[in-house]
Amino acid sequence: MDASSRFQPFDLLATLVAVVSPDATVVFSNSALEDALGISRRVIVGSDLADAFTEPAQLQSAFEGARDNAYAVLRYDAWIKRAGAEPMPVHVIITWTEPVEEIIVEMVPLEQQTRQEREERLAEQAQTNKELIRNLAHEIKNPLGGIRGAAQLLEMEMESTELTEYTQVIIREADRLQSLVDRLLAPHRRPHMVSDVNIHEVCERVRSLILAEFPKGLRVIRDYDTSIPEFRGDHEQLIQTVLNIAHNACQALAERIAAGDASLTFRTRVLRQITFGKQRYRLALELHVIDNGPGVPDSIKDRIFYPLVSGREGGSGLGLTLAQTFVQQHHGLIEVDSVPGRTDFKILIPLP
């Protein structure tokens, strides 16, 4: 079996992998390393892997230790060179294999490692939120009917119209809480309706809804990559997702809309060989919703996707929570990058 066939499973990994012979010559490079270095696999194979590092002596010393059986696995941080780009910081893992005497060098980009940790936290947070919402909503829902029914019976027994005002307050507040509970439970009740989705149809639908609500003082910019293919997804959920994000942005833009210089941008792109959610995808949709508002307040920046957390008075704090839930049901994620004058919500969804 030749090297390319023997090491083919390494091509499925998101991390950068090279298999090196005892004399430090590369016998195999996976596609992730090829993409990172910006040179073809044919050039990498047969070369000295140390040449790809800014400090080759570290790697050469590590190889000597591996050949002398000084360790089974060695880890250290280093920088690798990239064609036409700045060097990339990586965490290097060197493993000596037996009985075939080869060295497996795995390089985990530190920025990727940080992103993966952040994605794991987001996924855990979303799951915790889901369980919390479901349990809390059921706990609230059960006594609500009893409170409302008791208020109605009490109202029927009262002769004073002045006192019925108090029972009406109870009934109205019970109805408001019931509506909130229904919104909390909505994403878990509604079945996932899968069909072919054109992301630009989704954006255009949201654009028309936003402009109907904010007809003056807001400029909606379309920056589309029309080559993006259709994909299988829930059309209504994606409309709701983008609408929730865009609507939040417009509410944050209130002052700029009044001044007439507010802008909201929908930008779509295709990403290739992208890793998120611990998986590597050949293609992914990248949808940006960008506004020129004041930015996300620092006090809620780390909790922006938590339920009932809102940056404005009177907000329910459910829009972004539901958006994150809907995107995760499409195996994607939402990230936010915000500074005063520019807030960018980025939606990533795998493409076929």
C-alpha positions as CSV (number, residue, x, y, z in Angstrom):
1,M,0.0,0.0,0.0
2,D,1.5,3.4,-1.0
3,A,1.7,6.3,1.4
4,S,-1.2,8.3,0.0
5,S,-3.6,5.3,0.5
6,R,-2.2,4.4,3.9
7,F,-2.5,7.9,5.3
8,Q,-5.8,8.8,3.5
9,P,-7.8,9.1,6.8
10,F,-5.6,12.0,7.8
11,D,-7.2,14.0,5.0
12,L,-10.5,14.0,6.9
13,L,-8.9,15.8,9.9
14,A,-9.2,19.6,10.4
15,T,-5.7,19.7,12.0
16,L,-2.5,19.9,9.9
17,V,-0.8,16.6,9.7
18,A,2.5,15.5,8.2
19,V,4.1,12.0,8.3
20,V,7.9,12.2,8.4
21,S,10.5,9.5,7.9
22,P,13.3,9.1,10.4
23,D,15.6,11.3,8.3
24,A,13.0,14.2,8.6
25,T,11.8,13.9,5.0
26,V,8.0,14.4,4.5
27,V,6.3,11.2,3.2
28,F,2.7,12.5,3.5
29,S,0.9,15.8,3.9
30,N,-2.8,16.1,4.5
31,S,-5.0,18.6,2.6
32,A,-5.3,20.8,5.7
33,L,-1.5,21.3,5.8
34,E,-1.5,21.9,2.1
35,D,-4.1,24.7,2.5
36,A,-2.3,26.2,5.5
37,L,1.1,26.4,3.9
38,G,-0.3,27.6,0.6
39,I,1.8,25.1,-1.4
40,S,0.9,21.9,-3.1
41,R,1.2,18.4,-1.6
42,R,3.7,17.4,-4.3
43,V,6.0,20.2,-3.2
44,I,5.7,19.3,0.5
45,V,6.3,15.6,0.1
46,G,10.0,14.9,-0.2
47,S,10.9,18.2,1.5
48,D,12.4,18.7,5.0
49,L,9.5,19.6,7.2
50,A,11.8,21.8,9.4
51,D,12.0,24.3,6.5
52,A,8.3,25.1,7.0
53,F,9.0,26.4,10.5
54,T,10.3,29.8,11.5
55,E,12.6,28.1,14.0
56,P,13.6,24.8,12.4
57,A,16.1,23.9,15.1
58,Q,13.3,23.1,17.6
59,L,11.7,20.6,15.2
60,Q,15.1,19.0,14.4
61,S,15.8,18.6,18.1
62,A,12.4,17.0,18.6
63,F,13.0,14.6,15.8
64,E,16.4,13.6,17.3
65,G,14.6,12.8,20.6
66,A,12.0,10.8,18.8
67,R,14.6,8.7,16.9
68,D,16.5,8.1,20.2
69,N,13.2,7.0,21.9
70,A,13.6,9.8,24.4
71,Y,9.7,10.2,24.5
72,A,6.6,8.7,22.9
73,V,4.8,12.1,22.4
74,L,6.2,15.6,22.5
75,R,4.2,18.9,22.5
76,Y,5.4,22.5,22.0
77,D,4.2,25.8,20.4
78,A,5.8,27.1,17.2
79,W,5.2,29.2,14.1
80,I,4.9,27.8,10.6
81,K,5.6,29.8,7.4
82,R,2.8,30.5,4.9
83,A,3.2,31.4,1.2
84,G,2.1,35.0,0.8
85,A,0.9,35.4,4.4
86,E,2.0,36.0,7.9
87,P,3.4,33.0,9.9
88,M,0.7,31.0,11.7
89,P,1.0,30.0,15.4
90,V,0.5,26.3,16.0
91,H,0.6,23.8,18.8
92,V,2.9,20.9,17.6
93,I,2.3,17.3,18.6
94,I,5.0,14.8,17.6
95,T,4.4,11.1,17.9
96,W,6.8,8.3,17.2
97,T,5.1,5.2,15.7
98,E,6.2,1.6,15.8
99,P,6.8,-1.0,14.3
100,V,6.8,1.3,11.2
101,E,9.5,3.9,12.1
102,E,7.7,7.1,11.2
103,I,7.0,10.4,13.0
104,I,3.5,11.8,12.9
105,V,3.6,15.6,13.3
106,E,0.2,17.2,14.1
107,M,-0.1,21.0,14.1
108,V,-3.2,22.6,15.7
109,P,-3.5,26.3,14.7
110,L,-3.8,28.1,18.0
111,E,-6.5,30.4,16.6
112,Q,-8.4,27.4,15.6
113,Q,-8.0,25.8,19.0
114,T,-9.3,29.0,20.6
115,R,-12.2,29.1,18.2
116,Q,-13.1,25.4,18.9
117,E,-13.0,26.0,22.6
118,R,-15.4,29.0,22.1
119,E,-17.7,26.9,19.9
120,E,-17.8,24.2,22.5
121,R,-18.7,26.7,25.1
122,L,-21.5,28.1,22.9
123,A,-22.8,24.6,22.2
124,E,-22.8,23.7,25.9
125,Q,-24.4,27.1,26.7
126,A,-27.1,26.5,24.0
127,Q,-27.9,23.1,25.4
128,T,-28.1,24.4,29.0
129,N,-30.3,27.2,27.8
130,K,-32.6,24.8,26.0
131,E,-33.1,22.6,29.1
132,L,-33.5,25.7,31.3
133,I,-36.0,27.3,29.1
134,R,-38.0,24.1,28.7
135,N,-38.1,23.3,32.4
136,L,-38.8,26.9,33.4
137,A,-41.5,27.3,30.8
138,H,-43.3,24.2,32.0
139,E,-43.0,25.3,35.6
140,I,-44.6,28.6,34.8
141,K,-47.2,27.3,32.4
142,N,-48.8,24.9,34.9
143,P,-49.9,27.4,37.6
144,L,-50.8,30.1,35.1
145,G,-54.0,28.5,34.0
146,G,-55.1,28.1,37.6
147,I,-54.3,31.8,38.4
148,R,-56.2,33.0,35.3
149,G,-59.2,30.8,36.0
150,A,-59.3,31.8,39.7
151,A,-59.2,35.5,38.7
152,Q,-62.1,34.9,36.2
153,L,-64.2,33.1,38.9
154,L,-63.5,35.9,41.4
155,E,-64.5,38.5,38.9
156,M,-67.8,36.8,38.3
157,E,-68.5,36.9,42.1
158,M,-67.7,40.6,42.4
159,E,-70.4,43.3,42.3
160,S,-68.0,46.3,42.4
161,T,-66.6,47.4,39.0
162,E,-63.7,49.1,40.8
163,L,-62.6,45.7,42.2
164,T,-62.9,44.0,38.8
165,E,-60.1,46.3,37.6
166,Y,-57.7,44.3,39.8
167,T,-58.9,40.9,38.5
168,Q,-58.4,42.3,34.9
169,V,-54.8,43.1,35.8
170,I,-54.3,39.5,37.0
171,I,-55.9,38.1,33.8
172,R,-53.9,40.4,31.5
173,E,-50.6,39.6,33.2
174,A,-51.4,35.9,33.1
175,D,-52.0,36.2,29.4
176,R,-48.7,38.1,28.9
177,L,-46.8,35.4,30.7
178,Q,-48.6,32.7,28.7
179,S,-47.5,34.4,25.5
180,L,-43.9,34.5,26.7
181,V,-44.0,30.9,27.7
182,D,-45.4,30.0,24.2
183,R,-42.5,31.8,22.6
184,L,-40.0,30.1,24.8
185,L,-41.4,26.7,23.9
186,A,-42.1,27.4,20.2
187,P,-38.7,26.2,18.7
188,H,-39.0,22.9,20.6
189,R,-42.6,22.2,19.5
190,R,-42.5,23.1,15.9
191,P,-41.3,20.3,13.6
192,H,-38.3,20.9,11.4
193,M,-39.7,21.6,7.9
194,V,-36.9,20.8,5.5
195,S,-36.9,22.1,1.9
196,D,-34.5,23.6,-0.7
197,V,-33.4,27.0,0.6
198,N,-32.0,29.9,-1.4
199,I,-30.3,32.1,1.1
200,H,-30.8,35.2,-1.0
201,E,-34.6,34.7,-1.1
202,V,-34.3,34.6,2.7
203,C,-32.4,37.8,2.8
204,E,-34.7,39.6,0.4
205,R,-37.7,38.6,2.4
206,V,-36.1,40.0,5.6
207,R,-35.1,43.1,3.7
208,S,-38.7,43.8,2.6
209,L,-40.0,43.3,6.1
210,I,-37.3,45.6,7.6
211,L,-37.9,48.4,5.0
212,A,-41.6,48.2,5.6
213,E,-41.1,48.8,9.3
214,F,-38.2,51.4,8.8
215,P,-39.0,53.1,5.5
216,K,-36.9,56.2,6.2
217,G,-33.4,56.9,7.4
218,L,-32.2,53.3,6.9
219,R,-30.1,52.1,3.9
220,V,-30.1,48.3,3.4
221,I,-27.0,47.2,1.4
222,R,-27.0,43.9,-0.5
223,D,-23.5,42.3,-1.0
224,Y,-24.4,38.8,-2.4
225,D,-22.3,36.0,-3.8
226,T,-24.8,34.7,-6.3
227,S,-22.8,31.4,-6.9
228,I,-23.9,30.1,-3.5
229,P,-25.9,26.9,-4.1
230,E,-29.2,26.0,-2.5
231,F,-29.1,23.7,0.5
232,R,-31.6,21.7,2.6
233,G,-33.0,23.6,5.5
234,D,-36.1,25.1,7.2
235,H,-37.0,28.2,5.2
236,E,-39.2,29.7,7.8
237,Q,-36.7,29.2,10.6
238,L,-33.9,30.8,8.6
239,I,-36.2,33.8,7.8
240,Q,-36.9,34.2,11.5
241,T,-33.2,33.9,12.4
242,V,-32.1,36.6,10.0
243,L,-35.1,38.8,10.8
244,N,-34.4,38.5,14.6
245,I,-30.8,39.6,14.1
246,A,-31.7,42.4,11.6
247,H,-34.6,43.7,13.8
248,N,-32.3,43.8,16.8
249,A,-29.8,45.8,14.7
250,C,-32.5,48.3,13.6
251,Q,-33.6,48.9,17.1
252,A,-30.0,49.6,18.1
253,L,-29.8,52.0,15.1
254,A,-32.7,54.1,16.3
255,E,-30.6,57.3,16.7
256,R,-28.9,56.8,13.4
257,I,-32.2,56.1,11.7
258,A,-33.6,59.4,13.1
259,A,-30.4,61.1,11.8
260,G,-30.9,59.4,8.4
261,D,-27.4,57.7,8.2
262,A,-28.2,54.2,9.4
263,S,-27.0,51.2,7.3
264,L,-27.6,47.5,7.4
265,T,-25.6,45.1,5.2
266,F,-26.5,41.6,4.2
267,R,-23.3,39.9,2.9
268,T,-23.1,36.3,1.7
269,R,-19.9,34.3,0.9
270,V,-18.8,30.7,0.4
271,L,-16.1,29.4,2.6
272,R,-14.0,26.4,1.6
273,Q,-12.4,23.8,3.8
274,I,-13.7,25.4,6.9
275,T,-13.8,23.9,10.4
276,F,-16.4,24.6,13.0
277,G,-18.3,22.5,15.6
278,K,-15.3,20.1,15.6
279,Q,-16.0,19.2,12.0
280,R,-14.4,20.1,8.7
281,Y,-16.6,21.0,5.8
282,R,-15.8,21.3,2.2
283,L,-18.1,24.2,1.7
284,A,-20.1,26.5,4.1
285,L,-22.3,29.5,3.8
286,E,-21.1,32.7,5.6
287,L,-23.9,35.2,6.0
288,H,-23.1,38.5,7.7
289,V,-25.6,41.0,9.1
290,I,-23.7,44.2,9.7
291,D,-24.9,47.5,11.1
292,N,-23.2,50.8,11.9
293,G,-24.9,51.2,15.3
294,P,-23.4,51.8,18.7
295,G,-22.3,48.2,19.2
296,V,-23.2,45.5,21.8
297,P,-22.9,46.8,25.4
298,D,-19.8,45.4,27.1
299,S,-22.0,44.3,30.0
300,I,-23.9,41.8,27.9
301,K,-21.3,40.9,25.2
302,D,-20.5,37.5,26.7
303,R,-24.1,36.7,27.4
304,I,-25.8,38.0,24.3
305,F,-27.2,34.6,23.3
306,Y,-28.5,33.9,26.8
307,P,-32.3,33.9,27.1
308,L,-34.0,37.0,28.6
309,V,-30.8,39.0,28.2
310,S,-31.5,42.3,26.3
311,G,-29.6,45.4,25.6
312,R,-32.6,47.6,25.5
313,E,-35.4,48.4,27.9
314,G,-38.5,46.5,27.3
315,G,-36.8,43.8,25.2
316,S,-37.7,40.2,25.8
317,G,-34.2,38.9,25.2
318,L,-35.4,35.9,23.2
319,G,-34.6,37.0,19.6
320,L,-30.9,36.0,19.5
321,T,-31.5,32.9,21.7
322,L,-34.1,31.6,19.2
323,A,-31.8,32.6,16.3
324,Q,-28.9,30.6,17.8
325,T,-31.2,27.6,18.4
326,F,-32.5,27.7,14.8
327,V,-29.0,27.9,13.3
328,Q,-27.7,25.1,15.5
329,Q,-30.6,22.9,14.2
330,H,-29.0,23.4,10.8
331,H,-25.6,22.2,12.2
332,G,-24.3,25.8,12.1
333,L,-23.4,28.6,14.5
334,I,-23.7,32.3,15.0
335,E,-20.7,34.5,16.0
336,V,-20.7,38.2,16.8
337,D,-17.9,40.8,16.5
338,S,-18.9,44.2,17.8
339,V,-17.2,47.5,18.3
340,P,-18.8,51.0,18.5
341,G,-19.8,51.9,14.9
342,R,-19.8,48.3,13.6
343,T,-21.6,45.1,14.8
344,D,-21.2,42.0,12.6
345,F,-23.3,38.9,13.3
346,K,-21.9,36.0,11.3
347,I,-24.0,32.9,10.5
348,L,-22.1,29.8,9.4
349,I,-24.1,26.8,7.9
350,P,-22.6,23.8,6.1
351,L,-23.3,23.5,2.3
352,P,-23.7,20.3,0.3
